[in-house]
Amino acid sequence: MKKLYRSKTDKKLAGVCGGLSRYLNIDSTVVRLVWLACCLFCGAGLLLYAIAWIVMPEEPDETLVDEQ
């Protein structure tokens, strides 16, 4: 089962878009552009990003995943 995590490797600020792109299996640039459009046109993008930053757990280390 896939889980949604903030990315440690594909991040510009907090890894929210990188994690979302990995979860949806699409390019992270597309997610960032959609998020930017939300910020500019809807106005709720920054608030949603902050909430996602707080709610989404950070991606676990590779070594810890392999041991479980």
N, C-alpha and C positions, 0 to 999 in steps of 0.2 A: 504494500500500500504506500502510495506517495504521500509525503508530508511537506508542508509549506514551511520553509526556513528562510531567514535572511542569509544571503550569500556572503561568504568571507572572501571569495576570490573575484567575483564579478560585482564590484561595488564602486560607486562614485561618492556616495554620502554614507548611507547606512546599510546598503545591500538589499533594500526592499525590492527594487525593480529587478535586480539580478536574480533574487530568489523566486520572484513571481514568474520571471521568464523561464527559469529552469522547471518550475512546477507545471507551467502551461506548455513547455517544450517549444517555445518560439524565441526569436532573437531578442536580446535584452534592449537593443536600440529601439525596437518597435514599442516595447513596453514603456521605455523612457519617453518616447515621443507622444504616446497616448496620455501618459501621466502629465506631461507638459501641457498638452492641449486641455486637459481637465483643469489644470491650474489657471490657465489663461482665460478659458471660456466659461467654465462652471464656477470657479472660485473656491471650490471645495477640495481641490487637489492637495494643497499644503496641509490642511487639517487631516485628510485621509492618510497622507504620507506619515504624519506624526503619529497618528493612531496605529498604523501598521508597524512603524518602528518600535513602538512600545509593546504591541501585542505579539508580533511574530518573534519566535525564538531564533537565536543565532544558530547557524548550521553547526552541527557537532563536528569534532575532529575526526579525520579519516581513521585514525588508529582506534578510537573508541567505538566506532561503528563496526569495524572488523572483528573486535573482540566479542561483541554481543551476538 
